Amino acid sequence: MTDKATLILDGTEYEFPVVEGTEGEVGIQGTSLRGDSGAIFLDPGYGSTGSCTSEITFINGEEGVLRYRGYPIEELAEEASFEEVIHLLLEGHLPNRSELSALRDRLARHAHLSEDTIEVLQALPPQAHPMSILQTVVSSLGTIYNDDDEETAMYRLLGKMKALGAAIYRRRIGEPYLTSDPDLSYAGDFAHLAFGSPTGGSEVSEVVETALNQLLILHADHEQNCSASTSRMVGSARSDVYASVSAAVGALSGPLHGGANQKVIEMLHEIHESDKDVDTFIEKAKDKSDDFRLMGFGHRVYKNFDPRAKILKNSANDLLDELGQDDPYLEIARQLEQTALNEEYFTKRRLYPNVDFYSGTVYYALDIPTDMFTVMFALGRLPGWIAQRKEMLDEEQRIHRPRQVYVGENERHVEPIEQRD
């Protein structure tokens, strides 16, 4: 492959280095374009713009491949704990027994919400959306722990996030907050903190713990998505980790990003409560004049089946079998998937089920309220946000500052108010 790319603009040639990744991805290093030519590349939505090089996550959307630091997501979801994935993302390798034990101890030390944190939580309206509450409280941690060094802050936030997510849920349902159990896994402790009884022990269903562990792993990172890029951008200003993660939570809360799994359940509920069959809604989805949309189908990156959806499809079936549930929502989901995968309208447009399609169903089966789904997503994505930010800081990247092409009015002058139409 050539090591340079040439751009001809107004008859002048400009050469730029070509960067090739370890998986064959190719990027043109265009950093000097504006300085050399006065022009910029215009790429709304950054679909063809690389903001960085990264060693964390590799995605091949055409082949349906997702790997964390080289490890296939299928193997990690089957063989690893969420704590092992945290270590992998932040430290670059899977931990040995000693490293894993040290990480668990470190997370356990921080899995307590201070009185100051509880006061901030209590001051917010209990019926506000959980993501708004989460964003506010995470941001407030920067004032409570304003003397943290970078590494302490990272692990402090990782330890506290499960307790915070559980506390938001318990406050909503009017239950007292519980104390973390250091003998439980990260996923198991969250289940204990969220669903445990104040008078009972810390027993957590193995089925629930396994499902939560897998969900957290599948959400842990996803390359330069909207919220990860937000974490990097805020961090590039050398803001603290609490500010970066709070901003990332805000980005994730949108219905086109993390809020999509909530929309899936709302769609399944709409279908279930109607007097129409699934085929009717399939036809509505194909009708451009109809407002109905199939949520959980298609992905900006994956042009094949989302590998995370394949894993969760099997998990959803296993979970419901073990819980003994006959879930009408899952049955509707199965019908939607089967119909969509066999209709040319969807296959031609590569509208395959994505991770949101089944993660929402699994969360629903675990009796997690729909408006808490995105909090669960944030809990899983936290190590990815921190790892992306850490990598950016380690490389000492300059402050992020995208350019624009101005298309507004040319210079004009202020007229006296009586002369304005």
GINOR-V334576 format. One record per residue. N is the residue number from 1. PSI is psi in whole degrees, -180 to 180 (none if undefined). Layout:
# GINOR-V334576
n=<N | N>
psi=<PSI | PSI>
This chain:
# GINOR-V334576
n=<1 | 2 | 3 | 4 | 5 | 6 | 7 | 8 | 9 | 10 | 11 | 12 | 13 | 14 | 15 | 16 | 17 | 18 | 19 | 20 | 21 | 22 | 23 | 24 | 25 | 26 | 27 | 28 | 29 | 30 | 31 | 32 | 33 | 34 | 35 | 36 | 37 | 38 | 39 | 40 | 41 | 42 | 43 | 44 | 45 | 46 | 47 | 48 | 49 | 50 | 51 | 52 | 53 | 54 | 55 | 56 | 57 | 58 | 59 | 60 | 61 | 62 | 63 | 64 | 65 | 66 | 67 | 68 | 69 | 70 | 71 | 72 | 73 | 74 | 75 | 76 | 77 | 78 | 79 | 80 | 81 | 82 | 83 | 84 | 85 | 86 | 87 | 88 | 89 | 90 | 91 | 92 | 93 | 94 | 95 | 96 | 97 | 98 | 99 | 100 | 101 | 102 | 103 | 104 | 105 | 106 | 107 | 108 | 109 | 110 | 111 | 112 | 113 | 114 | 115 | 116 | 117 | 118 | 119 | 120 | 121 | 122 | 123 | 124 | 125 | 126 | 127 | 128 | 129 | 130 | 131 | 132 | 133 | 134 | 135 | 136 | 137 | 138 | 139 | 140 | 141 | 142 | 143 | 144 | 145 | 146 | 147 | 148 | 149 | 150 | 151 | 152 | 153 | 154 | 155 | 156 | 157 | 158 | 159 | 160 | 161 | 162 | 163 | 164 | 165 | 166 | 167 | 168 | 169 | 170 | 171 | 172 | 173 | 174 | 175 | 176 | 177 | 178 | 179 | 180 | 181 | 182 | 183 | 184 | 185 | 186 | 187 | 188 | 189 | 190 | 191 | 192 | 193 | 194 | 195 | 196 | 197 | 198 | 199 | 200 | 201 | 202 | 203 | 204 | 205 | 206 | 207 | 208 | 209 | 210 | 211 | 212 | 213 | 214 | 215 | 216 | 217 | 218 | 219 | 220 | 221 | 222 | 223 | 224 | 225 | 226 | 227 | 228 | 229 | 230 | 231 | 232 | 233 | 234 | 235 | 236 | 237 | 238 | 239 | 240 | 241 | 242 | 243 | 244 | 245 | 246 | 247 | 248 | 249 | 250 | 251 | 252 | 253 | 254 | 255 | 256 | 257 | 258 | 259 | 260 | 261 | 262 | 263 | 264 | 265 | 266 | 267 | 268 | 269 | 270 | 271 | 272 | 273 | 274 | 275 | 276 | 277 | 278 | 279 | 280 | 281 | 282 | 283 | 284 | 285 | 286 | 287 | 288 | 289 | 290 | 291 | 292 | 293 | 294 | 295 | 296 | 297 | 298 | 299 | 300 | 301 | 302 | 303 | 304 | 305 | 306 | 307 | 308 | 309 | 310 | 311 | 312 | 313 | 314 | 315 | 316 | 317 | 318 | 319 | 320 | 321 | 322 | 323 | 324 | 325 | 326 | 327 | 328 | 329 | 330 | 331 | 332 | 333 | 334 | 335 | 336 | 337 | 338 | 339 | 340 | 341 | 342 | 343 | 344 | 345 | 346 | 347 | 348 | 349 | 350 | 351 | 352 | 353 | 354 | 355 | 356 | 357 | 358 | 359 | 360 | 361 | 362 | 363 | 364 | 365 | 366 | 367 | 368 | 369 | 370 | 371 | 372 | 373 | 374 | 375 | 376 | 377 | 378 | 379 | 380 | 381 | 382 | 383 | 384 | 385 | 386 | 387 | 388 | 389 | 390 | 391 | 392 | 393 | 394 | 395 | 396 | 397 | 398 | 399 | 400 | 401 | 402 | 403 | 404 | 405 | 406 | 407 | 408 | 409 | 410 | 411 | 412 | 413 | 414 | 415 | 416 | 417 | 418 | 419 | 420 | 421>
psi=<144 | 151 | 6 | 151 | 144 | 133 | 130 | 120 | 118 | 38 | -6 | 136 | 137 | 133 | 140 | 142 | 148 | 129 | 130 | 129 | 173 | -19 | 14 | 2 | 142 | 133 | 144 | 120 | 95 | 21 | -35 | 0 | -51 | -42 | -36 | -37 | -17 | -3 | 165 | 163 | 129 | 116 | 75 | 131 | -4 | 30 | -26 | 22 | 127 | 123 | -12 | 169 | 151 | 147 | 7 | -60 | 139 | 131 | 133 | 98 | -31 | -34 | -5 | 43 | 134 | 125 | 139 | 116 | 42 | -16 | 126 | 140 | -31 | -41 | -42 | -43 | -30 | -36 | -21 | 160 | 162 | -35 | -39 | -38 | -38 | -49 | -42 | -47 | -41 | -36 | -11 | -6 | 157 | 140 | 151 | -178 | -41 | -44 | -39 | -41 | -42 | -39 | -45 | -40 | -41 | -43 | -38 | -36 | -26 | 6 | 39 | 135 | 123 | 164 | -37 | -42 | -42 | -39 | -42 | -45 | -45 | -25 | -15 | 149 | 127 | -24 | 6 | 159 | 134 | -31 | -35 | -40 | -45 | -46 | -42 | -45 | -40 | -44 | -39 | -23 | -26 | -24 | -30 | -37 | 56 | 0 | 12 | 140 | 167 | -47 | -44 | -43 | -40 | -51 | -29 | -46 | -40 | -40 | -38 | -23 | -40 | -39 | -37 | -46 | -43 | -39 | -39 | -43 | -46 | -34 | -39 | -40 | 5 | 25 | 148 | 154 | 148 | 164 | 139 | 146 | 109 | -13 | -9 | 158 | 170 | -50 | -42 | -39 | -38 | -44 | -41 | -48 | -34 | -43 | -3 | 165 | 139 | -25 | -7 | -176 | -155 | 26 | 130 | 133 | 131 | -34 | -45 | -44 | -43 | -43 | -44 | -42 | -43 | -41 | -43 | -42 | -45 | -25 | -1 | -36 | 156 | 46 | -147 | 59 | -180 | -48 | -36 | -42 | -34 | -44 | -43 | -45 | -47 | -41 | -27 | -20 | 3 | 28 | 159 | 170 | -31 | -40 | -42 | -46 | -37 | -43 | -40 | -38 | -42 | -42 | -41 | -26 | -17 | 148 | -20 | -4 | -111 | -24 | -2 | -33 | -31 | -40 | -31 | -49 | -39 | -38 | -46 | -37 | -44 | -43 | -43 | -39 | -12 | 171 | 21 | 156 | 174 | -38 | -34 | -41 | -30 | -44 | -37 | -39 | -31 | -14 | 110 | -23 | -8 | 140 | -16 | 137 | 141 | 110 | 143 | 9 | 137 | 156 | 143 | -32 | -49 | 122 | 9 | -165 | 131 | 119 | -29 | -33 | -37 | -44 | -46 | -29 | -46 | -40 | -40 | -43 | -46 | -43 | -48 | -34 | -45 | -33 | -10 | 28 | 141 | 89 | 116 | -29 | -42 | -37 | -41 | -42 | -42 | -43 | -43 | -46 | -47 | -43 | -46 | -38 | -15 | 6 | 132 | -33 | -42 | -43 | -37 | -34 | 3 | 43 | 77 | 156 | 138 | -176 | -33 | -30 | -42 | -25 | -40 | -39 | -41 | -45 | -41 | -41 | -28 | 7 | 28 | 127 | 148 | -36 | 0 | -7 | -44 | -27 | -41 | -40 | -46 | -38 | -41 | -40 | -14 | -49 | -30 | -45 | -44 | -41 | -41 | -43 | -43 | -44 | -42 | -42 | -39 | -33 | -1 | 45 | 145 | 166 | 136 | 133 | 85 | 155 | 175 | 165 | 114 | 130 | 22 | -162 | 149 | 177 | 135 | 171 | 153 | 125 | 151 | 145 | -32 | -13 | -2 | 137 | none>
